[in-house]
Structure formats: C-alpha cells, structure tokens
Amino acid sequence: CTLIKKQRPNLEYLEEVRKHLSRLPSIDPTTRTLIVTGYPNVGKSSFMNKVSRADVEVQPYAFTTKSLFVGHFDYDFGRWQVLDTPGILDHPLEERNTIEMQAITALAHLHATVLFFIDISE
C-alpha cells in the first residue's frame, strides 16, 4: 500500500497521458491515404464530409478545424483514409503553432496523396 501511495503522482500523470492519447485520431500508416490540406476557410472540411464517412464541423469562418480528423471511403475495391488538416498559413516553420504543426507532421511523415485547397476568388 505504501508503494502505491509513493507512486501516486506518477500514476496520475500516466492517466492524464492516457486520456490525451485517447483523443488523438487513429491513423494507419499502411492504408492508402489522402491528405486534405491548404489555407484556412477554403472548404477542406466540407470536402471531407462529402467524400468520407466523417462528420467534421463546418462553419463560415476560418480556423474551425483545430486538429486532424480521419474519415474513410471505399474506391475501386480499396479502403482509403482521408485526413482533414487545420488551415496552414504561409510563414516560417519556427513561427507555426501546435495546430499547424499537426498538419505539417502529417504531410512530412505519411506516404499520401495530397490535395492542397486554395480559394481562387481571393
């Protein structure tokens, strides 16, 4: 019992880490992947909702997507996973925030087809 009491802070920390990890999306690096990325407020999440079984929040203002979202669709007898990324602004890597770094990490570490969305009206 004393050993458990001594380890209590460590166990509480591990529980917090477990809770955090359970909120992260499950991305399979061996599945065909389509990454939907681009500037903020250009329709990435709307596209994601149309082509996959995902239900990503869509709002008429920028920066609605604050983390990676994963959806799936079947095409030509194969399963694809689709990743909706937060908007990416054009500035140096060291000036990017945590949300933008999630998108950069997905782009850098997954073998994927990338769709980069822009708004041609602007």
Secondary structure, 3 states (H helix, E strand, C coil): CHHHHHHHHHHHHHHHHHHHHHCCCCCCCCCEEEEEEECCCCCHHHHHHHHCCCCCCCCCCCCCCCCCEEEEEEECCEEEEEEECCCCCCCCHHHCCHHHHHHHHHHHHCCCEEEEECCCCC
